[in-house]
Structure formats: structure tokens, C-alpha cells
Amino acid sequence: MWLPIGLAIIETAVLLINKMGCPLTPIAMNYTSDRRENFDIYLQEWLAKHNKLIFSMILF
């Protein structure tokens, strides 16, 4: 039970440290010129744009 909670806290800390952005996005930017909201994630564009808000509300 504590492991998923700890992982969620760590993920939240990483996002906060990186100004609410994924630290892997700059690496993915090196491989494509596409800059849509979902260029680095396999989600529909509207969901990729709001995924942090939606999934954090579900989690907490």
C-alpha cells in the first residue's frame, strides 16, 4: 500500500521540480519537429494537454 503512495509522491516532486513538465520531453524534442501536445505521449491531443490535471484529480 505504501509503495504506490510513495511513487506518486516522488512523481509529483519530479513534476514540481521540472515546472510541471516531464523531464523526458526535451530528449524527445531532439527526435522530431512535431510540437503538438501529444508528440511524446500516446494519448489523444485533448487528453495529453490536460493529463496532469485529470490524473492528479483521480489519484488524490
N, C-alpha and C positions, 0 to 999 in steps of 0.2 A: 504494500500500500504506500509506503513512504518513497519508494523508488520513482514512481511516476510523478509524484508531487515534487520531488527534488529535481527531476529532469525538467519539469515545466518551469520551475523557478530559475534554473540555470538558463533555459532558453529565453525566458523573459529578460534576464540580466544581459545576455548577449545582444538581444534586440535593443535594449535601452542603451547599452554602451555604443552600439553602432547607429544611433539616432533612428531607431525603428526600421532599420534596413537589414537585410540578410548580408552577412559578411562574405558570402559566396557570389553575390551579384556582380561585383566588379570583375571577378575572374570570368564569369560567363559573358560579360560585355566584350572581352577580348576575342571571342569566337564568333560574334555576329554583329551586324549593324542594326538589327531589329531592336527597337526600344519600346515596344508595346508593354503594357502592364504584365503580360503573361509570357514574355520571351524566355524566361528562365524557369518556368514552372508549368506543369501540365494541368492547368485549370482554365476554365473559360475566363475571358478577359474581365468581366464584371466581378467574378469571384476572386480573381487574382488581385484586383485593385483593392478589395475590401477584406481580404482573407485574415489579416491580423485582427481586425475589429470583430469579425464574425466568430472566428475560432477562439479568441480570448474570452468572448462573452459566453460561449458554450462551455469552455473549461472552468471559468470562475463563476 
